[in-house]
Amino acid sequence: MPQQKRKASAIASAKIAEEAGSGRKRKSDTKEQRTPSTKESSNDKDVVKGDEIEQNVSGNKAKESVKEQPGNKRRKKSEEQQESNAQEVQAQKSGNGITVENKNNEVKSEQEPQGHDLIKPQEHDQMLVDEYNKNVEETAQRQKADIDPSKGEQANDIKQVQIETKKELEKKMAPNTIEKGHICFLYRPKINVENPDSIDDVQRMFMILIPYMVRPSISEEPIPSYIHQIIDNKQLDADVPIPGKTRVISIGKKRLPEVEKHSKFWAFVDKAFTNLDDLKEFALGRKYQTATRGERTLSSCRLMGRGVYNIVEHKGHTHLAYVLEFPEEPSEVQKDFNIKKEGSYVISVKNPETTNPPYAGLPDYEKVTFPSHLLDKFRGRRFISLLSSEFLDYDGAELLFIGAKEDITGELGEAGKELEELADFEIKEIAPLSAERVIYEELHLEKDVLPSEPLHGLWK
């Protein structure tokens, strides 16, 4: 009986070895189909492996059990499916006329390939990734530039509201406000000084008034200034004086009056323009010849501040009040010229028919010639309050500034409050980085014409 068991066991072992060997050979045949160039070497290896399996039956039992695990079955099935798919794709390409070689290296066709047939699965995935990255990048750029199409209408609506709000604030005038607009502060270096580093190197300080609403008199309704009427394409009446010219006012002693000390300073209208191209000519530097000193160089002006201003009638006096917008806080350059964050000055105009004191005033050949309706307002007095801003529209008009107070709201009430309200709105609306661009556009100037380093606290 034990002998019969041993024979049965030997026969079973031989059958298992035979099946294992044939299984290896079938697997090597599959490899041979995928890699014909290595056919012979694969068969040799399979034979060797078959011998090894016959000699190690017990080990092959374990290996066969591993092969028959579900994971290995799926992997084998996947390999066979991939091979089948590759054969189908190759057959489809042959049908579409693509030049391919079959297993026997036979050429099927030489027609041009179709574009979509050349895209491999990996290439298709990469194309999707590239397209996604491109969309992400374009979206980021739109967000950075604030031009998101989905928000375009909303952004335009907000911008339109800001424009309308600004127009309302510009036209809003308290009953005692004579004029309102923008103010800029400049200085010009001394002759032949290219890079000034202190107020000692400065020849003149200038205040530029750019009005946008004016009142011919305190009892009349405000009207847009000359520049704004031109912008709005309005026809001007030839019989009516030009309302609200752009003026360059030269400040005596190269500083604004000290408000705390109620200092008095002389000033005069250097130029009154209706054409802003004339302002460019004024601000530019130039060279000229002198009889005794030869060629001299007049440097261009430098920009050092911009804000809003009101001319207000208050308790029998006239005040010029301003709020500085840019820079938002005065630096050392602005402080050297006594330019505060805000300030108010009593302003008077001098009768050109009276004599000048020995220490101030223009020579007779530079004095203003007012029309009769303005001269009549003096009634023989040497100074009068600026009852009409029309006095400022004539070259050579002499002015007297007296420092009043820094608290313009507390002093001027409603007029001071509306001035601060407009300044706060413009500071928020105009980003500091774009402030220079706004100023240059308003003055019709370029940066190379009007250097702006002093605006940022740097002497130049």
C-alpha positions in Angstrom: 0.0 0.0 0.0 2.7 2.6 0.8 4.3 1.8 -2.5 1.2 2.6 -4.4 1.0 6.0 -2.6 4.6 6.8 -3.6 3.8 5.9 -7.3 0.7 8.1 -7.2 2.7 10.9 -5.7 5.4 10.7 -8.3 2.9 10.7 -11.1 1.1 13.8 -9.6 4.5 15.5 -9.3 5.4 14.8 -12.9 2.0 16.2 -14.1 2.5 19.4 -12.1 6.0 19.8 -13.4 4.7 19.3 -17.0 1.9 21.8 -16.5 4.3 24.3 -15.0 6.8 23.9 -17.9 4.0 24.4 -20.4 2.8 27.5 -18.6 6.2 29.0 -18.7 6.5 28.2 -22.4 3.1 29.8 -23.1 4.2 33.0 -21.3 7.5 33.0 -23.2 5.5 32.8 -26.4 3.6 35.9 -25.5 6.8 37.7 -24.9 8.1 36.5 -28.2 5.1 38.1 -30.0 5.8 41.5 -28.3 9.6 41.3 -28.9 10.4 39.3 -32.1 14.1 40.3 -32.1 14.7 38.4 -28.8 12.8 35.2 -29.8 15.6 32.7 -29.6 17.0 34.0 -26.4 13.6 33.9 -24.8 13.0 30.3 -25.8 16.4 29.3 -24.4 15.6 31.0 -21.1 12.2 29.3 -21.0 13.8 25.9 -21.6 16.2 26.5 -18.8 13.4 27.7 -16.5 11.3 24.7 -17.4 14.2 22.3 -16.4 14.5 24.2 -13.1 10.7 23.9 -12.5 10.8 20.1 -13.1 13.6 19.8 -10.6 11.9 21.9 -7.9 8.3 20.7 -7.9 7.5 21.9 -4.5 8.8 25.4 -5.1 6.8 25.6 -8.3 3.6 24.8 -6.5 4.1 28.0 -4.5 4.9 30.0 -7.6 1.8 28.7 -9.4 -0.3 29.6 -6.5 1.1 33.2 -6.7 0.4 33.3 -10.4 -3.2 32.3 -9.8 -3.9 35.2 -7.3 -6.5 37.7 -8.4 -4.0 40.6 -8.7 -1.8 38.6 -11.0 -4.7 37.5 -13.1 -5.8 41.1 -13.5 -2.3 42.2 -14.5 -2.0 39.4 -17.0 -5.4 40.2 -18.4 -4.4 43.9 -18.6 -1.2 43.0 -20.5 -3.2 40.9 -23.0 -5.8 43.8 -23.3 -3.0 46.3 -24.0 -1.6 44.0 -26.7 -5.0 43.6 -28.2 -5.6 47.4 -28.2 -2.2 48.0 -29.8 -3.0 45.6 -32.6 -6.4 47.3 -33.1 -4.8 50.8 -33.2 -2.2 49.5 -35.6 -4.9 48.0 -37.8 -6.9 51.3 -37.7 -3.8 53.3 -38.7 -3.2 50.9 -41.6 -6.8 51.5 -42.7 -6.4 55.3 -42.4 -3.5 55.1 -44.8 -0.6 55.6 -42.3 2.8 54.2 -43.3 3.4 51.5 -40.6 5.1 48.1 -40.6 3.5 44.9 -39.5 5.1 42.0 -37.8 6.5 40.8 -41.1 7.9 44.3 -41.9 5.4 44.9 -44.7 4.6 48.5 -45.8 0.8 49.1 -45.7 0.5 52.6 -47.2 2.2 55.9 -47.7 -0.7 58.4 -47.5 -0.5 61.5 -45.2 -1.4 60.9 -41.6 -4.4 62.5 -39.9 -3.7 64.9 -37.0 -5.7 63.2 -34.3 -4.3 59.8 -35.2 -0.8 61.0 -34.2 -1.8 62.0 -30.7 -0.7 59.4 -28.2 -2.4 59.0 -24.8 0.5 60.6 -23.0 0.7 63.5 -25.4 -3.1 64.1 -25.1 -2.8 64.3 -21.3 0.1 66.8 -21.6 -2.0 68.9 -23.9 -4.7 69.0 -21.3 -2.2 70.0 -18.6 -0.8 72.7 -20.9 -4.2 74.1 -21.7 -5.1 74.2 -18.0 -1.9 76.0 -17.1 -2.5 78.5 -19.9 -6.0 79.2 -18.6 -4.7 79.7 -15.1 -2.0 82.1 -16.3 -4.5 84.1 -18.3 -6.9 84.4 -15.4 -4.1 85.5 -13.1 -3.1 88.2 -15.6 -6.6 89.4 -16.0 -7.0 89.6 -12.2 -3.7 91.5 -11.9 -4.7 94.0 -14.6 -8.2 94.2 -13.2 -9.7 93.4 -16.6 -11.7 90.3 -15.6 -14.5 90.2 -18.3 -17.0 88.9 -15.8 -16.4 92.0 -13.7 -16.0 94.4 -16.5 -19.5 95.9 -16.3 -19.3 96.2 -12.6 -15.9 97.9 -12.8 -17.2 100.4 -15.4 -20.3 101.1 -13.2 -18.0 101.9 -10.2 -15.8 104.1 -12.3 -18.8 106.0 -13.6 -20.1 106.5 -10.1 -16.6 107.9 -9.1 -16.6 110.3 -12.0 -20.1 111.6 -11.2 -19.3 111.9 -7.5 -16.1 113.9 -8.4 -18.1 116.2 -10.7 -20.6 116.8 -7.9 -17.9 117.6 -5.4 -16.2 119.9 -7.9 -19.4 121.8 -8.6 -20.5 121.9 -5.0 -19.8 125.4 -3.7 -20.8 127.0 -0.4 -22.6 130.4 -0.8 -19.5 132.2 0.2 -17.1 130.3 -2.1 -15.7 132.5 -4.9 -13.6 129.9 -6.7 -12.4 126.3 -6.3 -10.0 124.1 -8.2 -6.6 122.4 -8.0 -3.3 123.9 -6.7 0.2 122.9 -7.5 3.5 124.0 -5.9 6.7 124.4 -8.0 10.1 125.9 -7.6 12.8 127.0 -10.0 16.5 126.6 -9.2 18.9 129.6 -9.5 20.7 130.4 -12.7 23.3 127.8 -13.6 22.3 125.5 -10.7 21.4 122.1 -12.1 21.0 120.1 -8.9 19.8 122.2 -6.0 20.1 120.7 -2.5 18.5 123.4 -0.3 16.3 126.4 -0.5 19.4 128.5 -0.9 19.7 127.1 -4.4 16.2 128.2 -5.3 15.4 131.3 -7.4 11.6 131.4 -7.2 8.7 129.5 -5.6 5.4 129.3 -7.6 1.8 128.5 -6.9 -0.3 127.3 -9.8 -4.1 127.7 -9.6 -6.2 125.6 -12.0 -9.8 126.6 -11.3 -12.8 124.5 -12.4 -15.7 126.6 -10.9 -15.7 130.4 -10.4 -18.1 133.1 -9.4 -17.8 136.5 -11.1 -19.0 138.0 -7.9 -20.2 136.7 -4.5 -23.9 137.5 -5.5 -23.8 135.5 -8.8 -24.1 131.8 -9.6 -20.9 129.8 -10.1 -19.9 128.9 -13.7 -17.3 126.4 -15.0 -13.8 127.8 -15.6 -12.5 128.6 -19.1 -10.6 125.3 -19.3 -13.6 123.2 -18.2 -15.9 125.0 -20.7 -13.5 124.1 -23.5 -13.4 120.5 -22.3 -17.2 120.4 -22.3 -17.2 122.0 -25.8 -19.2 125.0 -24.7 -19.3 128.1 -26.8 -17.9 131.2 -25.0 -19.6 134.6 -25.3 -17.1 137.0 -26.8 -18.5 139.9 -24.9 -18.0 138.3 -21.5 -14.5 138.2 -19.8 -12.8 134.8 -19.9 -13.8 133.0 -16.6 -11.0 131.5 -14.5 -7.7 131.4 -16.3 -4.9 129.1 -15.2 -2.4 131.3 -13.2 1.2 131.0 -12.1 1.6 133.0 -8.9 5.2 133.9 -7.7 5.6 133.8 -3.9 7.9 136.3 -2.3 10.7 135.1 0.0 10.4 131.7 -1.6 8.1 130.5 1.2 4.5 130.5 2.2 3.6 132.7 5.2 4.0 131.1 8.6 0.4 130.5 9.8 1.2 130.6 13.5 3.0 134.0 13.3 0.4 135.5 10.9 3.3 136.5 8.6 2.8 138.8 5.6 4.2 137.9 2.2 4.1 139.6 -1.2 3.1 137.8 -4.3 2.1 138.5 -7.9 0.6 136.8 -10.9 3.5 135.9 -13.1 1.4 134.5 -15.9 -2.3 133.9 -16.6 -3.0 131.4 -19.3 -5.9 130.2 -21.4 -3.7 127.8 -23.3 -1.9 125.2 -21.3 0.8 124.9 -23.9 2.0 128.3 -22.6 2.4 126.7 -19.2 4.8 124.2 -20.7 6.9 127.0 -22.2 6.9 128.7 -18.8 8.0 125.5 -16.9 10.8 124.6 -19.4 14.4 125.6 -18.8 16.3 127.5 -21.5 19.6 129.1 -22.3 20.1 132.7 -23.1 22.9 135.2 -23.8 23.9 138.2 -21.6 26.1 141.1 -22.6 28.4 140.8 -19.5 28.3 137.1 -18.4 27.8 135.3 -21.7 25.5 132.3 -21.9 23.3 131.6 -18.9 21.1 128.5 -18.1 17.6 128.8 -16.7 16.7 125.5 -15.2 13.2 123.9 -15.6 10.8 124.1 -12.7 10.4 121.2 -10.2 7.1 119.8 -8.9 6.8 119.5 -5.1 3.0 119.3 -4.3 -0.5 119.2 -5.5 -3.9 119.6 -3.8 -7.3 121.4 -3.9 -8.1 125.0 -3.0 -11.0 127.3 -2.3 -11.2 131.1 -2.4 -13.7 132.0 0.2 -15.3 135.2 1.5 -15.3 135.1 5.3 -16.3 137.8 7.8 -15.4 140.7 5.5 -12.1 139.1 4.3 -11.1 136.7 1.5 -9.3 133.5 2.3 -7.3 131.2 0.0 -7.4 127.8 1.7 -5.9 124.6 0.4 -5.5 120.9 1.4 -2.4 119.1 0.2 -3.2 115.7 -1.5 0.2 114.6 -2.8 2.4 114.0 -1.0 -0.2 113.0 1.7 2.3 114.0 4.4 4.8 116.9 3.8 8.4 115.9 3.7 11.5 117.9 4.4 11.3 119.6 1.0 7.7 120.8 1.6 8.5 121.9 5.1 11.4 124.1 3.8 8.8 126.0 1.8 6.3 126.1 4.7 3.8 123.9 2.7 1.6 122.3 5.4 -0.9 119.5 5.1 -3.6 122.3 4.9 -3.6 126.0 5.5 -5.6 129.2 5.1 -4.3 132.7 4.2 -6.1 136.0 4.1 -5.5 137.3 0.5 -5.8 140.9 -0.7 -5.1 142.6 -4.0 -3.1 145.8 -4.4 -4.3 148.9 -6.2 -1.9 149.3 -9.2 -2.4 153.1 -9.1 -0.8 153.5 -5.7 2.9 153.7 -5.0 4.8 150.7 -3.8 6.6 150.5 -0.5 10.4 150.6 -0.9 10.8 147.0 0.1 8.3 145.3 -2.1 6.2 145.5 -5.2 6.8 145.3 -9.0 8.4 148.1 -11.0 6.0 150.4 -12.9 6.7 148.7 -16.3 5.6 145.3 -14.9 2.5 146.5 -13.1 -0.9 145.2 -14.0 -3.5 147.2 -16.1 -6.9 146.3 -14.8 -10.1 147.1 -16.7 -12.2 150.0 -15.4 -14.9 147.8 -13.8 -12.2 146.2 -11.5 -10.3 149.5 -10.8 -13.6 151.0 -9.6 -13.8 148.4 -6.9 -10.7 150.0 -5.1 -12.4 153.4 -4.5 -9.0 154.9 -3.9 -7.9 152.3 -1.3 -4.5 150.7 -1.5 -5.7 147.1 -0.8 -9.1 145.4 -1.0 -10.2 141.9 -0.4 -10.3 139.6 -3.4 -14.0 140.2 -4.0 -13.7 138.6 -7.4 -11.2 136.0 -8.7 -11.1 137.9 -12.0 -8.3 140.0 -10.4 -6.1 137.0 -10.7 -6.6 136.7 -14.5 -4.2 139.6 -15.3 -0.4 139.4 -15.5 1.3 141.5 -12.9 -1.6 141.6 -10.4 0.0 142.2 -6.9 -1.2 140.2 -3.9 -0.7 140.2 -0.2 -0.9 136.9 1.8 -1.3 136.8 5.6 -1.1 133.5 7.5 -4.4 132.8 9.1 -5.0 129.2 10.5 -4.3 125.6 9.7 -7.7 124.4 10.8 -9.7 125.4 7.7 -12.9 123.7 8.7 -12.9 125.4 12.1 -12.2 128.8 10.5 -14.2 128.6 7.2 -17.0 126.3 8.2 -19.0 124.8 5.3 -16.4 126.0 2.7 -13.6 124.4 4.6 -15.5 121.2 5.1 -16.3 120.8 1.4 -12.7 121.4 0.6 -11.5 118.6 2.9 -14.3 116.3 1.6 -13.0 116.8 -2.0 -9.4 116.2 -1.0 -10.3 113.0 0.9 -12.2 111.7 -2.1 -9.4 112.4 -4.5 -6.7 110.9 -2.3 -8.7 107.6 -2.1 -9.6 107.7 -5.8 -6.1 108.4 -7.1 -3.5 105.8 -6.0 -0.2 107.3 -5.0 1.5 105.4 -7.9 -0.7 107.2 -10.4 -0.7 110.6 -8.8 2.2 111.9 -11.0 0.4 110.8 -14.1 -2.8 112.6 -13.1 -0.9 115.8 -12.3 1.0 115.8 -15.6 -2.1 115.2 -17.5 -3.8 118.1 -15.7 -0.9 120.4 -16.4 -0.4 119.1 -20.0 3.3 118.4 -19.2 5.7 115.5 -19.3 8.0 114.3 -16.6 11.1 115.3 -18.5 9.7 118.8 -18.6 8.8 119.0 -14.9 11.0 116.8 -12.7 9.0 115.3 -9.7 11.7 114.1 -7.3 10.8 116.9 -4.8 7.3 115.5 -4.8 8.8 112.5 -3.0 11.0 114.5 -0.7 14.2 114.5 -2.8 16.0 117.7 -3.8 16.9 118.0 -7.5 
